[in-house]
């Protein structure tokens, strides 16, 4: 009952925000960028809310529960990416862009083909990331309310489309701000309860190591049992993928100037770093100490109820009872809603502002763009629901890493070269961007996780799950080589 109350309260609060934002959202700039009226501090909280997804609350804890401290890469790599974002991306992006990444590309290289590529790449990356969030939401709701996974993701997809079609970026921003505050409070309370229950941090680690013969190995590296190539590829994907995630980058268009854009990253880094520290140092080991081998959280076969993605929710129940479980479940749900809102806006904006304008050869009105924006939000929700049902058994953190790999291969090389490499030509940008996008998606499909586990083939075509170590350098190389080859022709 407590979990139901927390869930209903969360949904009602987000609907109230959406209704409020809908009355203040009428123009194109409001839907795409909240009229660029968001302050740096507000936007920093919104970036934190946009970034800390189902992976943060659910997926990484499930990986720790199974593999141990190797999950540190999921915490350290994004923090490194935020530092690079502050140094390289935030200011120049705000200076050059208005609504989408396509605006940034075209501002440097006045060719509408780049707008088409930016739109397609934004939709591809956002969809992969959306699937991860939908899987987390579907598993969470089906566990707590007894709904089927399919109906659970349909519910989340419907809410997602409603938020964006009615309230646009302003509604998404305030949902993300409130979610970031709730996440800080919820994770802080969970951490305190874990320490009190274990008698301190030392007692928690001792209890974790003593749970079973294999638990002590959780504090040693190597739990992923992955090759050096896979670990390096995962790390690079998480670092550079952050700098290519469309739903994070378009947040810099919501502030009035470059100074506020940089302040946004600084605030986001502090918030994200604090939450990560509590989760990695306290909550993740506590999942092993209080949930592992606990029959209260196992099904008839002895497996964890809801799978590894639900271990944080079980931990809240173990240390704080039903009310803390309800709070953490509601926080996790708010987390998912906030992230899917940002991803849907990125996809809908790309469809309406980039692709639709090209189809209509620039002959669009503000009203027609907003109509396409709303229709695209609904379409993205339907596609994400369909794909999530196929991948419902996958770990959320793993699916997120795949999205980062595509962003690191398709968006990051092109964005950095657009901002900082003067010899870049349109031909080079298109060749490198398409190469990174196609190669990353193809190698992900050919990987063991998809080709073997999801599609049922006996052997993978590509030996690693994460392709960034191959695809990102390939995209850079193609961009630069083709640009140098075509530079004279452009000059003439």
C-alpha positions as CSV (number, residue, x, y, z in Angstrom):
1,X,0.0,0.0,0.0
2,X,2.8,2.4,0.8
3,X,4.5,1.7,-2.5
4,X,1.2,2.4,-4.3
5,X,0.7,5.7,-2.5
6,X,4.3,6.8,-3.4
7,X,3.8,5.8,-7.0
8,X,0.5,7.6,-7.4
9,X,1.9,10.7,-5.7
10,X,4.8,10.7,-8.1
11,X,2.6,10.4,-11.1
12,X,0.2,13.0,-10.0
13,X,3.0,15.5,-9.2
14,X,4.5,15.0,-12.7
15,X,1.0,15.5,-14.3
16,X,0.5,18.7,-12.3
17,X,3.9,19.9,-13.6
18,X,3.0,19.0,-17.1
19,X,-0.4,20.9,-16.9
20,X,1.4,23.9,-15.4
21,X,4.1,23.8,-18.2
22,X,1.5,23.3,-20.9
23,X,-0.1,26.7,-20.1
24,X,3.3,28.3,-20.4
25,X,4.4,26.5,-23.5
26,X,3.0,27.7,-26.8
27,X,5.9,28.6,-29.1
28,X,8.5,26.5,-30.8
29,X,11.3,27.8,-28.5
30,X,9.3,26.8,-25.5
31,X,8.9,23.2,-26.6
32,X,12.5,22.8,-27.8
33,X,14.5,24.7,-25.2
34,X,12.1,26.1,-22.5
35,X,12.6,29.6,-24.1
36,X,16.2,29.5,-22.9
37,X,15.0,30.9,-19.5
38,X,16.5,28.2,-17.2
39,X,19.2,29.3,-14.9
40,X,22.6,27.5,-14.6
41,X,21.8,26.0,-11.2
42,X,18.4,24.8,-12.3
43,X,19.8,23.3,-15.5
44,X,22.6,21.6,-13.5
45,X,20.0,19.8,-11.4
46,X,18.1,19.0,-14.6
47,X,21.2,17.6,-16.2
48,X,21.8,15.5,-13.1
49,X,18.2,14.3,-13.3
50,X,18.5,13.6,-17.0
51,X,21.7,11.7,-16.6
52,X,21.1,9.6,-13.5
53,X,18.8,7.0,-15.0
54,X,17.5,3.5,-14.3
55,X,21.1,2.4,-14.7
56,X,22.1,4.5,-11.7
57,X,19.5,3.3,-9.3
58,X,18.8,-0.2,-10.6
59,X,21.1,-1.6,-13.2
60,X,24.6,-0.9,-11.7
61,X,23.5,-2.3,-8.3
62,X,22.4,-5.5,-10.1
63,X,25.8,-5.7,-11.8
64,X,27.6,-5.2,-8.5
65,X,25.4,-7.9,-6.9
66,X,26.7,-10.3,-9.5
67,X,30.2,-9.1,-10.3
68,X,31.5,-6.8,-7.6
69,X,33.7,-3.7,-7.8
70,X,34.3,-3.7,-11.5
71,X,31.2,-1.6,-11.7
72,X,33.4,1.3,-10.7
73,X,33.9,2.0,-14.4
74,X,30.2,3.0,-14.6
75,X,30.8,5.6,-11.9
76,X,34.2,7.0,-12.7
77,X,34.0,7.1,-16.5
78,X,30.9,9.5,-16.6
79,X,32.6,11.8,-14.1
80,X,35.6,12.0,-16.4
81,X,33.2,12.7,-19.2
82,X,31.6,15.6,-17.3
83,X,35.0,17.2,-16.8
84,X,35.6,17.0,-20.5
85,X,32.1,18.4,-21.1
86,X,32.9,21.4,-18.9
87,X,36.2,22.0,-20.7
88,X,35.3,21.3,-24.3
89,X,31.6,21.3,-25.0
90,X,29.3,23.4,-22.8
91,X,30.3,26.9,-23.8
92,X,30.9,26.4,-27.6
93,X,27.8,24.3,-28.0
94,X,25.6,27.0,-26.4
95,X,27.2,29.7,-28.6
96,X,26.6,27.8,-31.8
97,X,23.3,26.0,-31.2
98,X,19.7,27.0,-30.8
99,X,17.5,23.9,-30.5
100,X,19.2,20.7,-31.8
101,X,22.6,19.2,-32.7
102,X,21.7,19.8,-36.3
103,X,21.7,23.5,-35.6
104,X,25.3,23.2,-34.4
105,X,26.4,21.2,-37.4
106,X,24.8,23.6,-39.9
107,X,26.2,26.7,-38.1
108,X,29.7,25.5,-39.0
109,X,29.1,23.7,-42.3
110,X,26.1,25.1,-44.1
111,X,24.8,21.9,-45.6
112,X,21.4,20.5,-44.8
113,X,22.7,16.9,-45.2
114,X,24.4,17.3,-41.9
115,X,21.1,18.2,-40.4
116,X,19.6,15.0,-41.7
117,X,22.5,13.0,-40.3
118,X,22.3,14.7,-36.9
119,X,18.5,14.0,-36.8
120,X,18.9,10.3,-37.6
121,X,21.8,9.9,-35.2
122,X,19.9,11.6,-32.4
123,X,16.9,9.3,-32.9
124,X,19.1,6.2,-33.0
125,X,21.0,6.9,-29.8
126,X,18.0,8.1,-28.0
127,X,16.0,5.0,-28.9
128,X,18.7,2.6,-27.6
129,X,18.9,4.6,-24.3
130,X,15.1,4.7,-24.1
131,X,14.9,0.9,-24.3
132,X,17.1,0.6,-21.2
133,X,14.8,3.0,-19.2
134,X,11.7,1.2,-20.4
135,X,13.1,-2.2,-19.3
136,X,13.8,-0.8,-15.9
137,X,10.4,0.8,-15.6
138,X,8.6,-2.3,-16.8
139,X,10.4,-4.6,-14.4
140,X,9.9,-2.3,-11.4
141,X,6.1,-1.8,-12.0
142,X,5.5,-5.5,-12.7
143,X,7.3,-6.5,-9.5
144,X,5.5,-4.1,-7.2
145,X,2.0,-4.1,-8.7
146,X,1.7,-7.5,-10.3
147,X,1.1,-6.1,-13.9
148,X,2.6,-7.9,-16.8
149,X,5.8,-6.4,-18.2
150,X,4.0,-5.5,-21.4
151,X,1.3,-3.4,-19.7
152,X,4.0,-1.8,-17.5
153,X,6.0,-0.4,-20.3
154,X,2.8,0.7,-22.1
155,X,1.9,2.7,-19.0
156,X,5.4,4.3,-18.9
157,X,5.4,5.0,-22.6
158,X,1.9,6.7,-22.4
159,X,3.0,9.0,-19.6
160,X,6.2,9.8,-21.5
161,X,4.4,10.8,-24.7
162,X,1.8,12.9,-22.6
163,X,4.5,14.9,-20.8
164,X,6.3,15.9,-24.0
165,X,3.3,16.5,-26.2
166,X,1.7,18.8,-23.6
167,X,4.5,20.4,-21.7
168,X,7.6,20.2,-23.9
169,X,11.0,21.0,-22.5
170,X,9.7,23.2,-19.7
171,X,7.7,20.2,-18.2
172,X,10.7,17.9,-18.7
173,X,13.1,20.3,-17.0
174,X,11.0,20.6,-13.8
175,X,10.3,16.9,-13.7
176,X,14.1,16.4,-13.9
177,X,14.9,19.0,-11.3
178,X,12.4,17.5,-8.8
179,X,13.6,14.0,-9.6
180,X,17.2,15.0,-8.9
181,X,16.3,16.4,-5.5
182,X,14.2,13.3,-4.7
183,X,17.1,11.0,-5.8
184,X,19.6,12.8,-3.5
185,X,17.2,12.5,-0.6
186,X,16.2,8.9,-1.3
187,X,19.8,7.7,-1.8
188,X,21.0,9.6,1.3
189,X,18.3,8.0,3.5
190,X,19.0,4.6,2.1
191,X,22.7,5.0,2.8
192,X,22.1,6.1,6.4
193,X,19.8,3.1,7.0
194,X,22.4,0.7,5.6
195,X,25.1,2.1,7.8
196,X,22.9,2.0,10.9
197,X,21.8,-1.6,10.2
198,X,25.4,-2.7,9.7
199,X,26.9,-0.7,12.5
200,X,29.1,1.5,10.3
201,X,31.0,1.3,7.1
202,X,33.6,-1.2,8.4
203,X,30.8,-3.4,9.7
204,X,29.0,-3.2,6.4
205,X,32.1,-4.4,4.4
206,X,32.8,-7.2,6.9
207,X,29.2,-8.4,6.7
208,X,29.3,-8.2,2.9
209,X,32.5,-10.3,2.7
210,X,31.1,-12.9,5.1
211,X,27.8,-13.5,3.3
212,X,29.2,-16.4,1.3
213,X,32.4,-18.0,0.1
214,X,32.3,-15.9,-3.1
215,X,31.2,-12.6,-1.7
216,X,34.8,-11.6,-0.6
217,X,35.7,-11.7,-4.3
218,X,33.3,-8.8,-4.9
219,X,36.0,-6.5,-3.5
220,X,38.5,-7.7,-6.1
221,X,38.8,-6.6,-9.7
222,X,38.0,-9.1,-12.5
223,X,34.4,-9.8,-11.6
224,X,33.2,-8.9,-15.1
225,X,35.4,-11.6,-16.5
226,X,35.9,-9.5,-19.6
227,X,38.9,-9.0,-21.8
228,X,41.1,-5.9,-21.6
229,X,39.7,-4.9,-24.9
230,X,36.1,-5.0,-23.6
231,X,36.9,-3.1,-20.5
232,X,38.8,-0.4,-22.3
233,X,36.0,-0.2,-24.9
234,X,33.4,0.1,-22.2
235,X,35.3,2.8,-20.4
236,X,35.9,4.9,-23.6
237,X,32.3,4.5,-24.5
238,X,31.1,5.8,-21.1
239,X,33.5,8.8,-21.2
240,X,33.1,10.0,-24.8
241,X,29.5,8.7,-25.1
242,X,28.5,11.2,-22.4
243,X,29.8,14.0,-24.7
244,X,27.6,12.7,-27.6
245,X,24.3,12.0,-25.8
246,X,21.7,14.2,-27.5
247,X,19.3,14.5,-24.5
248,X,22.1,15.9,-22.4
249,X,23.6,18.2,-25.0
250,X,20.3,19.9,-25.9
251,X,20.0,20.9,-22.2
252,X,22.6,23.6,-22.9
253,X,20.2,25.4,-25.2
254,X,17.8,26.0,-22.3
255,X,20.1,28.5,-20.6
256,X,20.7,32.1,-21.7
257,X,24.5,32.2,-22.2
258,X,27.8,30.3,-22.1
259,X,28.5,31.2,-18.5
260,X,25.2,29.5,-17.4
261,X,26.0,26.5,-19.6
262,X,29.3,26.0,-17.8
263,X,27.7,26.5,-14.4
264,X,25.2,23.8,-15.4
265,X,27.9,21.2,-15.8
266,X,29.6,22.2,-12.5
267,X,26.4,21.8,-10.5
268,X,25.5,18.6,-12.3
269,X,29.0,17.1,-11.5
270,X,28.6,17.8,-7.8
271,X,25.2,16.3,-7.6
272,X,26.0,13.2,-9.7
273,X,29.3,12.7,-7.8
274,X,27.6,12.8,-4.4
275,X,24.9,10.3,-5.4
276,X,27.5,8.0,-7.1
277,X,29.7,8.0,-3.9
278,X,26.8,6.8,-1.7
279,X,25.7,4.1,-4.1
280,X,29.2,2.7,-4.8
281,X,30.6,2.8,-1.3
282,X,27.5,2.0,0.7
283,X,24.4,0.9,-1.2
284,X,26.0,-1.6,-3.6
285,X,27.9,-3.6,-0.9
286,X,24.7,-3.5,1.2
287,X,22.8,-5.3,-1.5
288,X,25.1,-8.3,-1.0
289,X,25.1,-8.0,2.8
290,X,21.3,-7.8,3.2
291,X,19.7,-9.3,0.1
292,X,22.0,-12.1,-1.1
293,X,20.9,-15.5,0.2
294,X,17.9,-13.9,1.9
295,X,14.9,-16.1,1.2
296,X,12.5,-13.2,1.7
297,X,13.6,-11.9,-1.7
298,X,13.8,-15.1,-3.7
299,X,11.2,-16.8,-5.8
300,X,10.4,-20.5,-5.7
301,X,13.4,-21.4,-7.8
302,X,15.8,-19.6,-5.5
303,X,16.4,-16.7,-7.9
304,X,16.1,-13.1,-7.0
305,X,12.5,-11.8,-7.5
306,X,12.4,-9.4,-10.3
307,X,16.0,-10.1,-11.4
308,X,19.2,-8.2,-10.7
309,X,17.6,-4.9,-11.7
310,X,15.4,-4.9,-8.6
311,X,18.1,-5.5,-6.0
312,X,18.1,-1.9,-4.8
313,X,14.4,-2.0,-4.2
314,X,14.8,-5.2,-2.1
315,X,17.6,-3.6,-0.2
316,X,15.3,-0.8,0.8
317,X,12.8,-3.3,2.1
318,X,15.6,-5.2,4.0
319,X,16.9,-2.2,5.9
320,X,13.9,0.1,6.2
321,X,10.7,-1.9,5.6
322,X,7.9,-1.3,3.3
323,X,7.9,2.5,3.6
324,X,11.5,2.8,2.5
325,X,10.9,0.3,-0.3
326,X,8.0,2.5,-1.4
327,X,10.1,5.6,-1.3
328,X,13.0,4.1,-3.3
329,X,10.6,2.5,-5.8
330,X,9.0,5.9,-6.3
331,X,12.4,7.6,-6.7
332,X,13.4,5.0,-9.2
333,X,10.2,5.5,-11.1
334,X,10.6,9.3,-11.1
335,X,14.2,8.8,-12.3
336,X,13.0,6.8,-15.2
337,X,10.2,9.3,-16.1
338,X,12.7,12.2,-16.1
339,X,15.2,10.5,-18.3
340,X,12.6,9.2,-20.8
341,X,11.2,12.7,-21.0
342,X,14.6,14.1,-22.0
343,X,15.2,11.3,-24.5
344,X,11.8,11.8,-26.1
345,X,12.3,15.5,-26.5
346,X,15.7,14.9,-28.1
347,X,14.1,12.5,-30.6
348,X,11.0,14.6,-31.3
349,X,13.0,17.8,-31.7
350,X,15.3,16.0,-34.2
351,X,12.3,14.7,-36.1
352,X,10.4,18.0,-36.3
353,X,13.2,20.6,-36.4
354,X,15.8,18.7,-38.5
355,X,14.2,16.0,-40.6
356,X,10.8,17.6,-41.2
357,X,12.4,20.9,-42.3
358,X,14.5,19.0,-44.9
359,X,11.5,17.0,-46.2
360,X,9.6,20.3,-46.6
361,X,12.7,22.0,-48.0
362,X,12.5,24.7,-45.3
363,X,8.8,25.6,-46.1
364,X,7.5,24.9,-42.6
365,X,5.6,27.0,-40.1
366,X,5.9,27.0,-36.4
367,X,2.6,25.3,-36.0
368,X,3.4,22.5,-38.4
369,X,6.7,21.8,-36.6
370,X,4.9,21.6,-33.3
371,X,2.4,19.2,-34.8
372,X,5.3,16.9,-36.0
373,X,7.0,17.3,-32.6
374,X,3.9,15.9,-30.8
375,X,3.4,13.1,-33.4
376,X,7.1,12.2,-33.1
377,X,6.9,11.9,-29.3
378,X,4.0,9.4,-29.7
379,X,5.8,7.5,-32.4
380,X,9.1,7.3,-30.4
381,X,7.1,6.0,-27.4
382,X,5.5,3.2,-29.5
383,X,8.9,2.1,-31.0
384,X,10.6,2.1,-27.5
385,X,7.8,0.0,-26.0
386,X,8.1,-2.6,-28.8
387,X,11.9,-2.9,-28.5
388,X,11.8,-3.0,-24.7
389,X,9.5,-6.0,-24.8
390,X,12.2,-7.9,-26.8
391,X,15.0,-7.0,-24.4
392,X,13.1,-7.2,-21.2
393,X,15.6,-9.7,-19.7
394,X,18.7,-7.6,-20.3
395,X,20.5,-5.7,-17.5
396,X,19.6,-2.0,-17.7
397,X,23.3,-0.9,-17.2
398,X,24.4,-3.1,-20.1
399,X,21.8,-1.6,-22.4
400,X,22.8,1.9,-21.4
401,X,26.4,1.2,-22.2
402,X,25.4,0.2,-25.7
403,X,23.7,3.6,-26.1
404,X,26.8,5.3,-25.0
405,X,28.9,3.3,-27.4
406,X,26.7,4.5,-30.4
407,X,26.9,8.1,-29.1
408,X,30.7,7.9,-28.7
409,X,31.1,6.6,-32.3
410,X,28.6,8.6,-34.2
411,X,28.1,12.0,-32.4
412,X,31.2,12.6,-30.4
413,X,33.9,12.6,-33.2
414,X,31.7,14.8,-35.4
415,X,30.9,17.2,-32.7
416,X,34.5,17.7,-31.5
417,X,35.7,18.2,-35.1
418,X,32.9,20.6,-35.8
419,X,33.9,22.7,-32.8
420,X,37.7,22.5,-33.0
421,X,39.1,21.3,-36.3
422,X,39.0,23.9,-39.0
423,X,39.8,21.7,-42.1
424,X,36.6,19.7,-41.6
425,X,34.5,19.5,-44.7
426,X,30.9,18.5,-45.2
427,X,32.0,15.3,-47.0
428,X,34.3,14.4,-44.2
429,X,31.8,15.0,-41.5
430,X,29.1,13.0,-43.3
431,X,31.5,10.1,-44.1
432,X,32.8,9.9,-40.5
433,X,29.5,10.3,-38.8
434,X,27.8,7.7,-41.0
435,X,30.7,5.3,-40.5
436,X,30.6,5.6,-36.8
437,X,26.9,5.2,-36.6
438,X,26.6,2.2,-39.0
439,X,29.8,0.5,-37.6
440,X,28.7,0.8,-33.9
441,X,25.2,-0.5,-34.5
442,X,26.4,-3.3,-36.7
443,X,29.1,-4.5,-34.2
444,X,26.5,-4.3,-31.4
445,X,24.2,-6.5,-33.3
446,X,27.1,-8.9,-34.1
447,X,28.2,-9.0,-30.4
448,X,27.6,-11.9,-28.1
449,X,24.9,-10.0,-26.1
450,X,22.7,-9.5,-29.2
451,X,23.8,-12.0,-31.8
452,X,23.9,-14.9,-29.4
453,X,21.8,-14.1,-26.3
454,X,19.0,-12.1,-27.9
455,X,18.9,-13.6,-31.4
456,X,19.8,-17.2,-30.5
457,X,22.8,-17.7,-32.9
458,X,25.5,-20.1,-31.8
459,X,28.5,-17.8,-32.2
460,X,29.0,-14.0,-32.3
461,X,30.3,-12.3,-35.4
462,X,32.2,-9.7,-33.2
463,X,33.9,-11.0,-30.0
464,X,33.2,-8.1,-27.6
465,X,29.9,-6.5,-26.4
466,X,31.3,-3.0,-26.6
467,X,32.7,-1.7,-30.0
468,X,33.9,1.8,-29.1
469,X,37.6,1.0,-29.2
470,X,37.2,0.2,-32.8
471,X,34.3,2.4,-34.0
472,X,35.2,5.8,-32.4
473,X,38.8,5.9,-33.8
474,X,37.5,4.7,-37.2
475,X,34.9,7.6,-37.3
476,X,37.7,10.1,-36.4
477,X,40.0,8.7,-39.1
478,X,37.3,8.7,-41.8
479,X,36.3,12.3,-40.9
480,X,39.8,13.6,-41.1
481,X,41.0,11.6,-44.2
482,X,38.0,12.5,-46.3
483,X,38.1,16.1,-45.2
484,X,41.8,16.4,-46.2
485,X,41.0,14.7,-49.5
486,X,38.1,17.1,-50.3
487,X,39.5,20.3,-48.9
488,X,41.0,21.6,-52.1
489,X,37.8,21.0,-54.0
490,X,35.9,23.0,-51.3
491,X,38.5,25.8,-51.5
492,X,38.1,26.0,-55.2
